[in-house]
Amino acid sequence: MPRTELPAILPASGRLGAFVFSGRVIGAGACAKIYHATHEPSGRDVAVKVLDRRWIGGALPLEVRVHQAVTASGHPHLVRFLAHSRVRDPEGDVHCLVMEACHGGDVFSLLEAVGPLPEEHSLHIFAGAVSGVMHMHSLGVAHRDLKPENLLLDASGACRICDFGLSHVARLTQVGGSGVLDSRARDACGTASYAPPEVFLAADSARNDPDVADVLSPLPCILFSGLLLRYDPFVADVWSLAVTLFAMALGFMPVEVARASDSRFARLAAAQRAGASGVAALLGLLLELLDGMLHVHPPCRWPMQAVATCAWLREGLAATRGGLGGGATVVARMSAESAEGSEPAGGREGADAADTTGRADEAATAFADLKIRRVVTG
């Protein structure tokens, strides 16, 4: 039965300006709760994210600023930002983020209900996610928490990316008197099962620092945060998207965590060192795509441009033209515009990664027994 409550910050009327809360909680995480509400003048359903004051400073939260910026153009595969309200409270201001409601649920719940998706459905969802991520990246924003729970489906089944609370924004820095765009991140954050190996490697190096030892706890966790050596969050997004696609296609995870102590990850890395496929449970163009996206060495991982123009998407979209909705159309157009004059698989590094398409029984068994688990972030 759906959980029912009203945010403690609301008056007894359950209103926040023009928005009337129904009392239904539609989502909850470590840093926020999401409530169903109705925009009274229009009667439109909305979702209101109430950010936990313990995680938010007094300034306008980065999540609000990023969400508003990346959706300003009305991109069809990002959950639309509608309004922001700051509620005054004796214990500290509370920020409420109003966004469109997506009535199709999230992809994780879909996988729980039906298991692996037919390839054309995975293609449809993935195409929309790629389109949304590329739009964010073009604005200098990396998501850093891409996973099935953060891919929502609207009434038509189109994918919309949500939850921008862990986003990283590239900064302009001065080097030798010139402005240089620095895209690297120092803070590790996200969901452990979807984080790439470079995040764990950097976090492990930071464990020796007593100032961060308590933050980077060795205990198993889902959400983690701490100071670390720099990594490229835009490249990290590619890995997270690949894990999500793998889960949609096969119904289980490629690795539990991307670190040497995980036997599945160790087999993946060993297969790549041997020049074999790390995802031999798949065939053809999808295998080639995932081999490129799941490369354990970040410089060899396919960039988003190569993902958007890959043969699996290009040929799949052509075969299902007209039946996949706006997401497919956006990525198909993007692929057509960028494919001309570009090297296959994103240049030399991508081509090297694409060469690792051999079959390896050892790699296949690495992924056979880890089923998708509900990610608890509360």
N, C-alpha and C positions, 0 to 999 in steps of 0.2 A: 504494500500500500504506500502511495507517495507520502513522503514526509511533509508535515504541515507546520509552519511557524512563520512569524513575522520578524523582521530584523528589530532588535531591541531599540535601535535609534529612531524608529518610526513612531509617530503619534498613534493614538488608539484608532484613528480613522484608517490607518494603513495606507496613507497617501504620501507620495513624494512628488510635489508639484502636480503635474498633469497625469502622473502614473499611479494607478491603484493596484496594490499588491493583492494577490489571491491567497497568499499564505503557503503556496506550493514551492518547495525547494527543488530545483531542477538540477543542481550540481553543487558540489562542495570539494574543496581542496585544502591544502596546507595554509594558503594565504587568503582565501576568500570563500564566500558562499554566493550562489547564483539563485535568484528568485524569479518566479514567473510574475509578470505584472501586465496590466493593460493600459495602453495610452487612451485615456478617456475620450478626448475629442474625436479620435479616429476609430476607436474600437480595436486597434491593432495590438496583437500580442507582442510583448517585448521580454527580454531577459535583462535583469538588473544584477550586476556583479557588485557585491558589497565587500570592499577590501578590508582585510583585518588590520586594524590600526597598529598592531604590534609589529607588522612588517613594513609599514609605510611611514615615512617621515612627514613633517609638516608641509613640505612643498608638494606641488602637483606631481603625483606619481608618474614615473617614466612610462608605465603601462598605458596610462590615459593618453599621454602625449604621443606615444608611438602608435597606438591603435587609431587615434584620430588622423595622424599623418598618413599612415599606409593605406587607409580606406577612404581618404578624401576624394579620390577620383572615382569611387564607386566600383572598385574592382570586383568582378563577379565571384571570386573564390576566396574572399576574406570576409569574415562576419562583419557586417556594417556597424560602425559607431554611430549612435544616435544622439547621445547627450551625456553630460557629466554633471554631477551635483555633489557639493561638499556640505555635509550635514554637521552643524556645530554641536559639540557634545562636551560636557564638563571633563571627561576623561581624554579628550583629544578629538580632533576632527576626523570624520569618517567619509571616505570617498566612495561614491556610487557611480558605476559606469553602466549606462543604458545602451543596449545593443539589440539588433534584430534577433527574434526568436527563430530557431531552426527546428522544424517539426519532425525531421527525419531521424533524430537521435544522433549518436556518434558512431564512428566506424568500429570502435572496440565492442560496443554493445551488439552491433550487427554480427561481428565475428563470433561473439559468445553465443548468439542465437542460432546462427546457421553454419558456422564453421568456415572453411576456406571458401572464397568467393570464386564464381566463374571468371575466367580470364577477362572477358569483356567488361565485367563489373569492376574488377581490379583496375583495368585500364582506364575506365571512366573516372574513378575516384582519384587515381594517381595523376591523370592528366590535369585535373583541376588543382590538385595540390602543387604540382610542378609549376603551373601558371601562377598561383598565388605566391609561392616562394620566390620565383624569379622576379615578380613585381617587388616584393620586399627587398630583395638583394639589390635591385636596380636603384632603390632609394637609400642604400647603405645600411640596411637593417637585416640582421640575422635573427631567426626565431629562437633557436636553441632549445626548444622543447617540442619538437615535432614527434607525434605519436598518434595512434588511432584514436585515443581519447580526445585529442585536440583537432580532429577532422570531423566536422559536423556535416550533416546532410540536410538540405532543405527539402521542401515538399516534393520537388521534382527529382530528388536524388542527387543533385549537384553538390559537390564538395565545397565546404567553406572552412577555412582555417580560423581557429580561435585561440585565445589565451596568449597575449603578447607580453605577459608579465616578466618573462626572463629574457626578453629581446636584448640584443647588443647593437649599439649604433656606432658605426665607424666615425672616427674623429679626425679632424684636420690638425696635424702637428707640424711644428717648425723643425726642419732639418737643414742645417747649413744655410739658413736665411730663406729657404723656400718652403712653401706649404706642401706637405705630403699627407695623403689620406692613409691613416693607420687603421686597419680593420681588425687587428689582433685583440684578443680578450685575455684578461688575467684571471677572472673569476670562473670557477667551475660550477655549473648549475645544470639542471635538467633532470631527466628521469634515467636512472642508471641503466636500465635494459636497452635504452636507445642511444646512449652516449657513445661516442667513438673512442678508440683506444688512446688517442693523443690526450684526451681529457684525463683519463686515468693515469697515464704515464706522468703527466705534469703534476697531478694531484699527489701521486706517490712521492715525487721529488720534494713537494712542499711539506710532507709529513715530518721531515726532519727539522722543520722550523717550529720551535715551541710555541710561537705566537699563533700558529694555525693548527697545532696538533689536536686541540679540543674540537675545532670545527670539522676537520676532516677525520671523523671518527672511523675506526676500523670496523665498527658494527655494520651489519647489512642495513642498507637504507635505500629508499627510492629517490627522494629529493636530497640533493647534497649541494653544499655551497662552501667555498673557501678560496683563499688566495693561492695562485699557482703561477707557474711559468706561462708565457704567452702561447696561445694557439689560435688558429684561424676558425672562428665560429661559422663562417660561411661554408667552409669545407666540411665542418662538423654537421651542418644541416643535411648535406648529401648523404652521409652515413645514416642519420636518423630516418630520412625518407626511405632509404633502402631497407632498413629493418622493418619499417611499416609496410612496404610493398611485399617483402618476403612473408610477413605474417598474413597479409590478405591473400596471397597466392597459395600458401601451404597450410595455414592454420596453426603454425607454431613459430617460435622465435629462432633465429639463426644462432644466437649466443645468449647466454644469461647475462653476462657482463663482458665487455670487450677488454679483458685483461688476461695476462698469462696464466693466472690461477684457474681460469675457467677452461674446462677441457674442450668445449666446443670452439671457443675462440682459438685455443692452441692448435686445434686441427685445421681451422681456417687459415691461420698464419702459415702452418707447415705446408698446406696444399699450395698456397701462393708461392712460397719459396721454391717448391718443386715444379713450378710452372703449370700446375693443374688447377682445375676449377674448385672453388670453395663452396659452390652451391650445386653440386652435381645431381641433386634431386630434381633439378629442372632441366628443360631442354630448350635449345634454339635461342631466339633473340632475347627472351626474358632472362635466360642464364647469362648471356653476354652482358646485359644491362646490370644485373646484380653483381656479377664479378667485378665490373668496373666501379660500381658505387660502394661496394664493401671492401675495397682495397684497404689493408691495414696501414699502409704507408700514405699519409695525407697527400704528398706531392703527386702520387700515382693515381689517386682517386679521381674519378671522372668529375669535371666541373659541372655546374648546373646547365651550362649551355650545351654540353655534350648529352646530358640526360634529356633535355628538351628536344633534341634533334635525333635521338637514338632511333634505330630501325624498328624496335618493338613498338614504340609509340607511333612513329610515322606510318608504318604498315597497318598497325591495329586501327588507327583512326581512319585511314583510307578505307579499310574493309567494313567499318561500321559507320561510315559517314551518314550524318543525319539522325543517328540513333543514340547519340551520347550526350546531347545537350550542349550548353554553352561552354562547359569546361573543355571539351574536346575541340571545339571550334577555335577557342583562344589558343590552345597549345599547338594545334595544327597550323594556324596562321603564323605563330611565332616560329615554329620549326621551318616552315617554308621560307620565311624571310631570312633566317639566319643560316640555313643549310648551304646556300650558294657561297662557294669560296671558302668554306670552313673545312678543316681537316676532319676525317672520320674520327669519331669517339673523342673529340676534344683535343686534337693535336697529338704530338708525339707521346706525351705522358699517358693520355687516354688510350692511344693505340697500343702502347705497351701493356696497359691493364687489360685491354680487350683480347690480347693474345692468350690470356690464361683461361681458356674455355675447355680444357681437357676434362675428361671424366675421372673421378677419383673415389673409389669405394670408401676409403677412410674418411674423406670429407663428407660423404653422404651420411654415414652413421653418426657423424658429429651432431647432426640436427634432428635425429629421429625421435627423441624422447622428451623434448622440452615443449610442453604445450603452453599456449597463451595463458597468462595469469592476469587476474584483475590487479591493476596497479592501485594500491591504496596510498593516497597522499595526505590523508587527514592526520 
